Amino acid sequence: MPPIFVINLDRDVERMTSLAGSLKSLGLEYVRVPAVLGKEVPGWENLVDASLYGDRNRNVMPRPGEVGCYLSHLKAMEEFLRTDAPWCVILEDDVEVLPACLPVLAALGAKDDWDLAKLFCFHSGMPVRKRALTPTHQLVVHLTRTTSSAAYAVNRRAAETMLKSMRPITEQVDHALDRPWETGLRVRGVRPLPIILAPVSATTTIGYTDRGDRSLPFRRALRLFLSRAGKEIRRFANGLAEGFVR
């Protein structure tokens, strides 16, 4: 099994206990990565490209908790690269690892045909089959958007690339991880999902607050629409190339 890194805030003891039980029941060891508390990062606003972030997101700046989550994933990748392992699994602390994940991970490690493989996501993403991982699970390419950074496998090439391409911050972490047309990485998914959200995921702990009125001025709304539309066109074209051509 690859090393498993679990991102967890010091205060989130219940979440860590839940996931630790899930992993230990499967005989999986893990390394806890203390999560970054965004509001405690001096000058965190300077880590954001405000112009690009404003074009790609409804809010002109991320919330401190979102910055902390983003930096926590970069921290986990740095921890991974300090090992000699060829690849690893990065988990947020609100997931549950299913027994089916064991043979899926074994199959992922058997072939070099991916750089980042999502083990959980919220949307189906119009998956295109690449190969069978197990009799029940497939390695796929997504043609449309998937979201969530809760669980994924990443190899050394991807981690090194992400540590460069994800600075400065221009969007939320799950979107930044999934830009294969920019990074050149082989981003894949697994279907059906071998990891799910745990009951503790029902509440957020990274400091979301209600922003009130979510309406945008017309010009900002138009820029946001064009930015997202362009991204999805590129994602679809990349998915076709990855899924049907290569």
C-alpha positions as a printed Julia matrix, in Angstrom:
246×3 Matrix{Float64}:
   0.0    0.0     0.0
   1.17   3.56   -0.67
   1.67   6.0     2.21
  -1.57   7.67    3.26
  -1.56  11.29    4.43
  -4.56  12.57    6.38
  -5.21  16.33    6.59
  -6.7   17.18    9.98
  -7.07  20.32   12.07
  -5.81  19.93   15.63
  -9.25  20.79   17.0
 -11.07  18.18   14.87
 -10.51  15.2    17.15
 -13.84  13.55   16.3
 -13.09  13.57   12.59
  -9.64  12.09   13.09
 -11.0    9.39   15.37
 -13.64   8.46   12.79
 -11.2    8.18    9.9
  -8.52   6.47   11.97
 -11.05   3.77   12.82
 -11.94   3.35    9.14
  -8.28   2.98    8.15
  -7.26   0.73   11.02
 -10.18  -1.62   10.36
  -8.62  -2.24    6.93
  -5.09  -2.59    8.27
  -3.99   0.7     6.7
  -1.41   2.93    8.34
  -1.46   6.68    7.89
   0.46   9.86    8.59
  -1.51  12.74   10.07
  -0.75  16.13    8.48
  -1.76  18.98   10.82
  -3.98  21.19    8.7
  -3.25  24.87    8.19
  -5.6   27.33    9.89
  -5.93  29.99    7.23
  -6.67  32.91    9.51
  -3.41  32.31   11.35
  -1.27  32.56    8.19
   0.35  36.02    8.19
  -0.54  37.94    5.04
  -2.56  35.09    3.55
  -4.2   37.58    1.18
  -0.84  37.98   -0.57
  -0.93  34.3    -1.58
  -3.92  34.99   -3.82
  -3.92  36.36   -7.37
  -6.93  38.6    -6.73
  -7.48  39.46  -10.38
  -7.65  35.85  -11.59
  -9.53  34.71   -8.51
 -12.19  37.34   -9.1
 -12.64  36.21  -12.71
 -12.88  32.5   -11.8
 -15.05  32.67   -8.67
 -18.19  34.38   -7.37
 -16.24  35.89   -4.48
 -13.43  38.32   -5.2
 -11.25  36.66   -2.53
 -11.28  33.24   -0.85
 -12.23  32.93    2.8
  -9.37  32.26    5.25
 -10.65  28.73    5.82
 -10.49  28.0     2.1
  -6.92  29.27    1.99
  -6.06  27.02    4.92
  -7.56  24.0     3.16
  -5.65  24.87   -0.02
  -2.34  25.24    1.83
  -2.97  22.01    3.74
  -3.05  20.04    0.49
   0.21  21.62   -0.63
   1.67  20.75    2.77
   0.6   17.11    2.37
   2.27  16.97   -1.06
   5.47  18.39    0.4
   5.35  15.74    3.14
   4.92  13.07    0.48
   7.87  14.31   -1.58
  10.1   14.0     1.48
   9.56  10.24    1.29
  10.93   7.82   -1.3
   7.46   6.52   -2.23
   6.5    6.71   -5.93
   2.94   7.74   -5.08
   0.63   8.33   -2.15
  -2.97   8.87   -1.1
  -4.11  12.2     0.35
  -7.3   12.25    2.41
  -9.29  14.94    4.13
 -10.53  13.84    7.53
 -14.24  13.59    6.72
 -14.14  10.47    4.55
 -14.65   6.75    5.05
 -12.46   4.25    3.22
 -14.41   1.28    1.91
 -12.95  -2.26    1.81
 -13.06  -2.11   -2.0
 -10.37   0.58   -1.85
  -7.66  -1.98   -1.04
  -7.7   -3.82   -4.39
  -8.28  -0.51   -6.18
  -5.08   0.92   -4.71
  -3.18  -2.25   -5.55
  -4.35  -1.98   -9.16
  -3.46   1.7    -9.38
   0.07   0.9    -8.29
   0.43  -1.85  -10.87
   0.51   0.43  -13.92
   1.89   3.85  -14.76
  -1.09   5.29  -16.63
  -2.17   8.12  -14.32
  -0.71  11.03  -12.36
  -3.64  12.01  -10.15
  -6.58   9.68   -9.53
  -9.67  10.91   -7.73
 -10.97   8.4    -5.21
 -13.98  10.55   -4.32
 -15.88  13.29   -6.14
 -19.37  14.76   -6.1
 -20.29  14.54   -9.78
 -20.11  11.66  -12.23
 -18.22  13.79  -14.74
 -19.34  11.73  -17.76
 -16.7    9.03  -17.17
 -14.96   7.28  -20.06
 -13.42   3.92  -19.19
  -9.65   3.54  -19.5
  -9.1    0.13  -17.91
 -10.47  -2.25  -15.34
  -8.9   -1.93  -11.9
 -10.88  -4.75  -10.32
 -13.86  -6.81  -11.49
 -16.08  -4.01  -10.16
 -14.04  -0.81  -10.46
 -12.79   1.13  -13.47
 -10.14   3.75  -14.05
 -11.84   6.55  -15.98
 -11.32   9.92  -17.63
 -13.91  12.6   -16.89
 -15.35  14.69  -19.72
 -17.13  17.16  -17.46
 -16.56  18.78  -14.1
 -16.11  16.85  -10.88
 -15.55  18.51   -7.53
 -14.05  17.68   -4.13
 -10.51  17.29   -2.89
 -11.54  14.82   -0.17
  -9.59  11.81   -1.46
  -7.12  11.26   -4.29
  -3.95   9.42   -5.22
  -1.03  11.42   -6.57
   2.39  10.43   -7.9
   5.65  12.32   -7.6
   5.37  13.98  -11.02
   1.92  15.31  -10.15
   2.92  16.52   -6.69
   5.94  18.37   -8.08
   3.81  19.91  -10.82
   1.02  20.92   -8.47
   3.36  22.61   -6.03
   4.35  24.92   -8.88
   1.07  25.3   -10.78
  -1.08  25.89   -7.68
   0.8   29.03   -6.68
  -0.52  31.7    -6.49
  -4.07  30.78   -5.47
  -6.55  31.47   -8.26
  -9.45  29.17   -7.34
 -10.54  26.66   -4.74
  -8.3   23.65   -4.17
 -10.46  20.99   -5.85
 -10.61  23.07   -9.03
  -6.89  23.82   -8.92
  -6.1   20.1    -8.71
  -8.12  19.39  -11.84
  -6.61  21.45  -14.69
  -4.98  18.77  -16.88
  -5.12  20.94  -20.0
  -2.77  23.38  -18.22
  -0.58  20.99  -16.22
  -0.27  18.15  -18.74
  -1.07  15.67  -15.97
  -3.03  12.48  -16.52
  -6.0   13.16  -14.23
  -8.22  10.14  -13.73
 -11.11   8.96  -11.59
 -12.32   5.67  -10.16
 -15.85   4.35  -10.64
 -17.65   3.34   -8.55
 -16.17   5.39   -5.74
 -13.95   3.42   -3.31
 -14.12   6.21   -0.72
 -17.23   8.0     0.54
 -18.02  10.85    2.89
 -18.37   9.94    6.55
 -21.26  11.19    8.73
 -18.92  13.77   10.29
 -18.76  15.54    6.91
 -22.24  16.98    7.48
 -20.7   20.03    9.16
 -17.81  22.13    7.89
 -14.94  23.12   10.16
 -12.94  25.48    7.92
 -14.85  28.64    8.72
 -17.46  29.18    6.03
 -19.77  32.07    6.73
 -22.85  33.37    4.97
 -21.9   35.99    2.41
 -25.47  37.24    2.07
 -26.56  38.41   -1.4
 -24.85  36.29   -4.03
 -25.94  38.36   -7.05
 -23.17  39.83   -9.2
 -22.89  42.96  -11.3
 -23.52  42.17  -14.96
 -19.92  42.57  -16.13
 -18.55  40.4   -13.34
 -21.23  37.79  -13.97
 -20.37  37.77  -17.68
 -16.62  37.39  -17.01
 -17.34  34.55  -14.61
 -19.59  32.81  -17.13
 -17.03  33.11  -19.92
 -14.24  31.89  -17.66
 -16.18  28.83  -16.55
 -17.47  28.07  -20.03
 -13.97  28.24  -21.45
 -12.7   25.95  -18.74
 -15.39  23.35  -19.41
 -14.74  23.42  -23.15
 -11.05  22.79  -22.52
 -11.89  20.07  -20.0
 -14.16  18.3   -22.48
 -11.6   18.52  -25.29
  -8.85  17.22  -23.0
 -11.11  14.4   -21.82
 -11.85  13.36  -25.39
  -8.16  13.28  -26.21
  -7.3   11.35  -23.07
 -10.26   9.02  -23.23
 -10.5    8.17  -26.91
  -7.27   9.14  -28.63
  -4.32   8.3   -26.35
